[in-house]
Each structure stands twice: as C-alpha cells, then as structure tokens.
Amino acid sequence: MDKRAKVNKGVNAARILGDEVVQNALRDLELMYINDWKQSKVDDVVKRERAYANMTVLNDFIAALQSYVDTGKIAGKQLERDSKL
C-alpha cells in the first residue's frame, strides 16, 4: 500500500474512532461484557470465558483501528519529508 493510501486509511480510522455513535457502541459493549462477567455464577465458566473472548475481540478491533491511525500519521510525515527533498 502506498503512503497516500495509508494516510487515507488512517484518516478514515480516526473518523470512525472519533464518531460519537461508535464510541457509545464500544462503551456499551464493554459495559455489557463486564456485567456478563460480574453477574456470572461461580460455576458458569462458559459465560466468563465468552465475556473474556468478547472483550478481547473488542480491544483487538479498537487496537487495529488505532494502528491504522498511527500508520497513517507516520506515512503523512514521511510524505512531508519526501516533498522537502
């Protein structure tokens, strides 16, 4: 992927992460998974494992978007530097 495409991907990812509806959905999912864990019975290992897996996927999704943002910023700085040469 070329640097301009990385910049565009990063801008789009930042827009998604910054969107209020997306932030609310991510927060609501996180709270739901935490509540599932907290409200699980002592012997309900499956429910706790599912809550943990869901939280892991949610965090991986956020981390992937943040990685796109960071990569886009780096590519943008590289393009700026290249244009000065």
RAVENPE-V504995 format. One record per pair of residues at least 12 apart in sequence whose C-alpha atoms are under 8 Angstrom apart, sorted by sequence separation. I is the first residue (numbers start at 1). J is the second residue. If there is no record, write none. Layout:
i=I j=J
i=I j=J
//
This chain:
i=36 j=48
i=37 j=51
i=36 j=51
i=37 j=52
i=34 j=51
i=33 j=51
i=33 j=52
i=33 j=54
i=33 j=55
i=30 j=55
i=30 j=58
i=26 j=58
i=17 j=62
i=17 j=65
i=17 j=66
i=14 j=65
i=13 j=65
i=14 j=66
i=13 j=66
i=10 j=65
i=13 j=68
i=14 j=69
i=13 j=69
i=10 j=68
i=11 j=69
i=9 j=68
i=10 j=69
i=9 j=69
i=10 j=70
i=10 j=71
i=11 j=72
i=6 j=68
i=7 j=69
i=10 j=72
i=9 j=72
i=10 j=73
i=7 j=71
i=8 j=72
i=6 j=71
i=7 j=72
i=6 j=72
i=7 j=73
i=7 j=75
i=3 j=72
i=6 j=75
i=7 j=76
i=4 j=75
i=3 j=75
i=4 j=76
i=3 j=76
i=3 j=78
i=4 j=79
i=3 j=79
//
